[in-house]
Amino acid sequence: MRIAVVGAGIIGVTSAYELAAAGHEVTVFEQGGSIAAEASFAHAGLDGAGCAVAWSPLAVAGGVLGLALRGRLPAALAPSLNPGSTRWKLKWLRANRGAAQRELHQRQHRLAAYSRACTTELTQSLHLDFERSSGVTVVSRSAADSQRLLGALAVLDQIGVRHKRLTADECRSLEPGLNPQAALHAAVHLPDEGAGNSREFAHLIKQHAQRQGVRFVFSAQVIAIQPGAQPELTVTQGTQRARENFDAVVLCTGLASRRLLAPLGLTLPLIGVSGVSVTAPLRLDEIHPHLGPASVLLDPRRGASIVRAGNRLRVSGGARIGAMSRAQEVAALKPLYRTLNEWFPGAARTAQAQQWQGASPTLPDGLPILGRSGLDGVWLNLGHGSVGWTVSCGGARVLAALIAGITPEIDTAGLGIDRFR
Ligand SMILES: Cc1cc2nc3c(=O)[nH]c(=O)nc-3n(C[C@H](O)[C@H](O)[C@H](O)COP(=O)(O)OP(=O)(O)OC[C@H]3O[C@@H](n4cnc5c(N)ncnc54)[C@H](O)[C@@H]3O)c2cc1C
């Protein structure tokens, strides 16, 4: 089949690769000048099912959200909520109640675990060399924090994610760079989780996709889709406008999907959940060889992760429902520097830090839409929320199977568009 993939974030690139590997002739249209330049650019890079389910930014923000909607929000937290999106928040709360939430956790875990296996298989078979850290340590600062962690541990038990509770001393021996003065009560270690540089991964996968014949067209914005047996795309590139037909079109357009689908009568409850990150070179010091994190440190109290990425570290956090103004971005960055300074003071050359703001394309139940759109010839792989990288390789393989008419290797219940009809 001749297939067009629209969007070259981590989702579009992995989809293009899997479709080409399945024997299709693939063209990727990307409005920007390179791949992985939007939401997939400088996010935290966590790639495990447990973190995705128990400590996703939205799950943490959810506590705040629930309080807000019940009118019990502490005034200091109010700015993290965008009043314009109340309907979406209500949908989110409804999807995340009781037994329904447990079902969502199982589905997310199934997709994330499958995806991790696919990523590992690709990494080995294609000899991909990219920045990775293995093991996640979730810290608690006080007995009350440790008590609060119990809820998350119950979720890990439910979905079957391996974890080990650590004393403060055990935690320090896993993460010897930790500030000896930092308030550390206890920790939980997730040995099968970790983080990886998804942008670097995307560039490597793009090269392999190109070897399989995938054509990438940059600065090419798809402005209209005509569904049909041979769906047609209208694409602008500079001053040129062209129409092209394919056998199938796959939308991997993240947040922009709403704009493309609305004229076709498809209105999705897709919203951006904004966050920020700071990436800085580690201070390499022979006298103190353990400066900085050994792997991944998660601080749920601050809603922040600190990840080692080769000779750099990345601190990431924030979960604002809706867009972030420049002032809000500055306000969201401050606690990241503070958290870094609390756990790993002096470990990074923050004067050379690169700051980033991104928005995860998020649906109220936190799962992506994967499969048919209901419009002839148009397929969807979008709305991955805070786990786009985590589920990218598995989701792309599921999509390729669905397009080929083959039963995917995992149960895809709850991933279709029917749940929003
Ligand atoms: C602060 C933060 C931390 C995060 N941490 C994690 C994490 O630890 N682990 C994890 O798994 N995920 C994480 N995420 C989520 C992750 O970043 C996203 O889920 C993922 O990047 C979404 O990928 P995407 O390819 O769907 O979207 P994008 O990367 O945004 O790609 C969409 C692409 O489509 C292109 N496009 C759109 N419209 C058109 C058009 N009309 N024509 C042509 N091209 C078009 C865009 O230019 C863009 O390149 C985080 C996100 C944020 C903001």
The ligand as an SDF file (V2000), in Angstrom:
LIG
                    3D

 53 58  0  0  0  0  0  0  0  0999 V2000
    7.1200   18.1840   30.2000 C   0  0  0  0  0  0  0  0  0  0  0  0
    6.7790   16.8940   29.5080 C   0  0  0  0  0  0  0  0  0  0  0  0
    7.3100   15.7170   29.9880 C   0  0  0  0  0  0  0  0  0  0  0  0
    6.9940   14.5130   29.3780 C   0  0  0  0  0  0  0  0  0  0  0  0
    7.5680   13.3580   29.8230 N   0  0  0  0  0  0  0  0  0  0  0  0
    7.3350   12.1920   29.1870 C   0  0  0  0  0  0  0  0  0  0  0  0
    7.9560   10.9950   29.6390 C   0  0  0  0  0  0  0  0  0  0  0  0
    8.7110   10.9880   30.6130 O   0  0  0  0  0  0  0  0  0  0  0  0
    7.6970    9.8430   28.9750 N   0  0  0  0  0  0  0  0  0  0  0  0
    6.8520    9.8020   27.8790 C   0  0  0  0  0  0  0  0  0  0  0  0
    6.6310    8.7290   27.3310 O   0  0  0  0  0  0  0  0  0  0  0  0
    6.2630   10.9320   27.4230 N   0  0  0  0  0  0  0  0  0  0  0  0
    6.4780   12.1090   28.0630 C   0  0  0  0  0  0  0  0  0  0  0  0
    5.8610   13.2550   27.6240 N   0  0  0  0  0  0  0  0  0  0  0  0
    4.8470   13.1480   26.5460 C   0  0  0  0  0  0  0  0  0  0  0  0
    5.4640   13.0990   25.1530 C   0  0  0  0  0  0  0  0  0  0  0  0
    6.3170   14.1950   25.0050 O   0  0  0  0  0  0  0  0  0  0  0  0
    4.3490   13.1250   24.1080 C   0  0  0  0  0  0  0  0  0  0  0  0
    3.3520   12.1730   24.4030 O   0  0  0  0  0  0  0  0  0  0  0  0
    4.8820   12.7690   22.7150 C   0  0  0  0  0  0  0  0  0  0  0  0
    6.0310   13.5290   22.4190 O   0  0  0  0  0  0  0  0  0  0  0  0
    3.8190   12.9960   21.6540 C   0  0  0  0  0  0  0  0  0  0  0  0
    4.3880   12.6910   20.4240 O   0  0  0  0  0  0  0  0  0  0  0  0
    3.6510   13.0120   19.0550 P   0  0  0  0  0  0  0  0  0  0  0  0
    4.5160   12.4720   17.9810 O   0  0  0  0  0  0  0  0  0  0  0  0
    2.2350   12.5500   19.1440 O   0  0  0  0  0  0  0  0  0  0  0  0
    3.5490   14.6060   19.0170 O   0  0  0  0  0  0  0  0  0  0  0  0
    4.6070   15.6720   18.4990 P   0  0  0  0  0  0  0  0  0  0  0  0
    5.9740   15.3170   18.9400 O   0  0  0  0  0  0  0  0  0  0  0  0
    4.1040   17.0070   18.8580 O   0  0  0  0  0  0  0  0  0  0  0  0
    4.5640   15.4610   16.9320 O   0  0  0  0  0  0  0  0  0  0  0  0
    3.4970   15.8790   16.1150 C   0  0  0  0  0  0  0  0  0  0  0  0
    4.1130   16.3730   14.8300 C   0  0  0  0  0  0  0  0  0  0  0  0
    3.0940   16.6140   13.8720 O   0  0  0  0  0  0  0  0  0  0  0  0
    3.4580   17.7390   13.1180 C   0  0  0  0  0  0  0  0  0  0  0  0
    2.2290   18.2630   12.5030 N   0  0  0  0  0  0  0  0  0  0  0  0
    1.1160   18.6900   13.1400 C   0  0  0  0  0  0  0  0  0  0  0  0
    0.1830   19.0930   12.2510 N   0  0  0  0  0  0  0  0  0  0  0  0
    0.7150   18.9030   11.0230 C   0  0  0  0  0  0  0  0  0  0  0  0
    0.2290   19.1260    9.7040 C   0  0  0  0  0  0  0  0  0  0  0  0
   -0.9890   19.6320    9.4910 N   0  0  0  0  0  0  0  0  0  0  0  0
    1.0320   18.8090    8.6600 N   0  0  0  0  0  0  0  0  0  0  0  0
    2.2750   18.3040    8.8690 C   0  0  0  0  0  0  0  0  0  0  0  0
    2.7850   18.0790   10.1110 N   0  0  0  0  0  0  0  0  0  0  0  0
    2.0170   18.3670   11.1650 C   0  0  0  0  0  0  0  0  0  0  0  0
    4.0580   18.6720   14.1530 C   0  0  0  0  0  0  0  0  0  0  0  0
    4.8750   19.6610   13.5400 O   0  0  0  0  0  0  0  0  0  0  0  0
    4.8530   17.6910   15.0070 C   0  0  0  0  0  0  0  0  0  0  0  0
    6.1750   17.5430   14.5570 O   0  0  0  0  0  0  0  0  0  0  0  0
    6.1350   14.4800   28.2290 C   0  0  0  0  0  0  0  0  0  0  0  0
    5.6200   15.6750   27.7520 C   0  0  0  0  0  0  0  0  0  0  0  0
    5.9190   16.8750   28.3700 C   0  0  0  0  0  0  0  0  0  0  0  0
    5.3380   18.1350   27.8200 C   0  0  0  0  0  0  0  0  0  0  0  0
  1  2  1  0
  2  3  1  0
  2 52  2  0
  3  4  2  0
  4  5  1  0
  4 50  1  0
  5  6  2  0
  6  7  1  0
  6 13  1  0
  7  8  2  0
  7  9  1  0
  9 10  1  0
 10 11  2  0
 10 12  1  0
 12 13  2  0
 13 14  1  0
 14 15  1  0
 14 50  1  0
 15 16  1  0
 16 17  1  0
 16 18  1  0
 18 19  1  0
 18 20  1  0
 20 21  1  0
 20 22  1  0
 22 23  1  0
 23 24  1  0
 24 25  2  0
 24 26  1  0
 24 27  1  0
 27 28  1  0
 28 29  2  0
 28 30  1  0
 28 31  1  0
 31 32  1  0
 32 33  1  0
 33 34  1  0
 33 48  1  0
 34 35  1  0
 35 36  1  0
 35 46  1  0
 36 37  1  0
 36 45  1  0
 37 38  2  0
 38 39  1  0
 39 40  1  0
 39 45  2  0
 40 41  1  0
 40 42  2  0
 42 43  1  0
 43 44  2  0
 44 45  1  0
 46 47  1  0
 46 48  1  0
 48 49  1  0
 50 51  2  0
 51 52  1  0
 52 53  1  0
M  END
$$$$
